[in-house]
């Protein structure tokens, strides 16, 4: 059975979609949700679905290596970043090459990088006058949003679009496509 862990910092709707997608699978198992935010909505969502939660701080991720050591013991097949806002340390990328993916709420390489998440991405897309937006699922490397693209899908931006309405459309794309792309990646491993 393939084991994945999900890293999330916020509300956790994508994490919930992924957990629900695989909850009856005999091929993929979500073994834990990791969060850097002790107030994150993802905690209640994961608990409700019976998934263990690991809350960690910057020191545990960047200095002591506790998070990495724990993940090594779990024999993880894929680490899924679903709204995780901190940069993944380089040693994770070394230990888990081509085993960490991220979901970005825009069409990379545009509108990526540090600080480009959530509503700020949608505001930037609209301010730039883009005709379309979408999602990008990519491998994680040592740079924010610069890893090889695995999957993209687009939507047209309507005339009276605002950041909130665009966010809703993007969330629908994320919920529809992210679990399916994860499943396809794991079939190849």
N, C-alpha and C positions, 0 to 999 in steps of 0.2 A: 504494500500500500504506500502511495506517495504521501509525504507529510509536508504541509505548508504551515507557515506562521504568518500572521498579518501584523504589520506595524501601522498604527493609526494615532492621530493626535486629537481628533475632534469628535464630531457627532457619530460617526461610524456607520452611515447608511451603506457605503460600499462594502465595508467589512461584513455587515449583516447580510447583504445580498450574496456575498461569496460563501459565507457559512451556510446559508439556506440552500444555495445551489449544490453544495457538496454534502449536505447532512445525511442523505441516504445513499451516498456513493460507497461502493466497495473497492474503489480505486484511489480515492483522494480523501485525506483526513486533515482538517484544520486542527492543529494540535494546541495552538495558543494564540492569544492576541496580546501584543506588546504595545504599551502606550507610555509616552513621556508626560502625560497630562493626568494627574490624579482626579481631575474634575471632568474628564472627557465623557461624552455621551456613549462612546463605544463600549465603555465598561459595563453599563447596564444592559446594552444590547447583547454583548457576548455572554454575560452571566445568564440572561434570560434563555439563551440557546445552549447553555451548559458548556461553554468554552472557557478554559482557564485564562485568567488575566494576569499579566505581569506588568507592574508599574515600575518604571525605572527613572533615574535622574541623569543629568549630564555626566556626573562623575562615573556612574556605572557604565555608561556608554563609551565615553571618550578617555577616561583616565585609568580606571581599575580593570577594564576588560571583562567585567562580570557578565554583561549581556552576551558578549561574543562566546565566552567559555560555556555558558549555559546552552547557547544555540548549537555549539559543536557537539555537545553530549546528546542532543535530540535527533541527530542525523536527519537534518532538514533537506528536503528536495528543492524547496522554493521559498524565498522570503518575498512577501507581497507588501509593497508600500501602498497603502490605501488612505491617502490624506495624512501622511506622516510628514511633519514639517521640519525636522532636523536633517542635516546632511549626514549621510551614512559614512562612518569612518573608513579610511582606506584599508585597514586590516580586515574589515568585513569583505571587501571586494576581493582581496587576496585569498581569503579562506573560502569564500563562496563565489568563485568565478562563474559568470553566466547563470547565477542562481538567485539574483535579486532583481525584481522588476518594480517599476513605478507607473502610476497612472497620473497623467498630467491633463488638466482641463482646457487644453488649447492645442492647436496644430503646431507642434514643434517643427523646426527650430525657432519659430516665432513665439514670443511671449513666454519664454522660459527663463530660468535662472533664479538666483536668490531673491526672495520676496515675492515671487510670482506664484501665488496660490490663491484659491478661493475667489472671492468677489473682485479682488484686485486684478486678476487675470481678465475677467470679463469686462471690467471697466477699460482696461488697456486695449482689448480687442475692439471695443466699440469706439473708443477715442481715436483709434487708428483708421477707422472707416472701413474695416474689413467687410467683405461680402459674405464670408463664411467663417465658421469656427468648428470646433470638434474636440475629440479626445486623442491623446497619444499614449500608447503603452510602450514603454522602452526599458531596455536593460539599464541597470544603474552602474555608472562608473564613478571615477573620482571627482567629476564635475557635475554641478546641478544641471539636470535635464539635458545632458549631452550624450548619453548612452545611445547605442544603436536602436533604431525604431523597430518595434516588433509589429505594431498595428496602429492604424489611424482610421478614423471615420469622421465624416463631415456633416454639418447641417448648414442651411442657408440662414443668414441673419435677416430678420424681417425689418421693414422700414421703421417701425416704432419700437424696436427692441430696446430694453433697458438691461442693466447688469443682472437684476434679479430674474427677469424672464429668460435671459440667456442662460443663467445658472441652472434654472429648472430644466431647460432643454438638454444641457450638457449632462446633468445628473441622470436623465433618462438614458442617454447614450452609455454612460458609465455603468449603470445598473444592468443594462442589456448586454453589453459586450465584454466587460472585464472578466466575469466568471468563465465565459466561453473561451476567451483567449488564454486564461490560466489553464483550463482543461487541455487545450491544444498544446501548450508548452509542455505540460507534464506528460502527455502521450509520447512526446519526442524524447523524453529523458529516460 
